[in-house]
Amino acid sequence: MIEPLLDRVVVEVLKKDERTESGIILPDTAQDSGAPQQAVISEVGSDCELVKKGETILFAKFTGIEIEYQGKKLIVIPEKEILARVKNG
């Protein structure tokens, strides 16, 4: 796996539903491009203090650097760019 340095995290973006509840497929141009993205943290750097591996987070769409590693699309972002933690329940 990729080990981020300092205060960076590696995240795997969660796929958004591309269909409406009634089954209509939405093209990329019709989806909300400014909405924050949800991702699961795959790895954390040694200086990260607020988040942990495995947590689901929100971050701005155009934050970080996108990379492909072992067939997965990952994004490396600084911890300070994380907007929120998503808690289930």
Secondary structure, 3 states (H helix, E strand, C coil): CCCCCCCEEEEEECCCCCECCCCCECCHHHCCCCCCEEEEEEEECCCCCCCCCCCEEEECCCCCEEEEECCEEEEEEEHHHEEEEECCC
